[in-house]
Amino acid sequence: MCSAPPRAYSDRFFLPLGAKMDWAHIISQVDGERAVTFDASVTGPTSPILAPVLRRILRHELPPTVDKLIALAKRTGAHRPST
């Protein structure tokens, strides 16, 4: 039995004082290669305080992390959909 790779997934992280951070990841095919897009949202009573702080952190930390993920995908051939 052959199963197709996932096309979307989500993660939820519980933050201090009742807040939650949800990540949605969408995997699609663009010009014969895989593309991953994602969205992060913070909800809950402390989200007005936490969201700007997390935005600053992610703006700094996320680009190098994504670059490492892309490099790994290219080294392993995972950036190209299997036929």
C-alpha positions, 0 to 999 in steps of 0.5 A, spaced: 500 500 500 502 506 497 500 512 501 501 519 499 505 524 503 501 529 507 499 536 504 498 540 510 499 539 517 498 543 523 502 544 530 499 547 537 503 550 542 501 552 549 504 558 551 504 562 558 497 564 561 492 561 557 495 563 550 496 558 544 500 559 538 498 555 532 502 553 526 499 551 519 503 548 514 501 547 507 505 543 502 504 544 494 508 543 488 510 549 484 514 549 478 516 541 479 518 542 486 515 542 493 513 549 496 512 549 504 508 555 506 506 556 513 502 561 518 502 562 525 497 565 530 497 567 537 490 567 541 488 567 548 488 572 553 495 574 553 496 574 546 496 582 545 502 581 549 505 575 547 504 576 539 509 582 538 514 579 542 514 572 538 513 576 532 520 579 533 523 573 535 521 569 529 522 575 524 530 574 527 530 566 528 525 563 522 529 565 516 536 561 518 531 556 520 528 555 513 534 556 510 537 550 513 530 546 512 531 548 504 538 546 504 537 539 507 531 538 502 536 539 496 541 535 499 536 529 500 532 530 494 526 531 498 524 538 494 522 534 488 516 530 488 516 523 486 513 521 480 
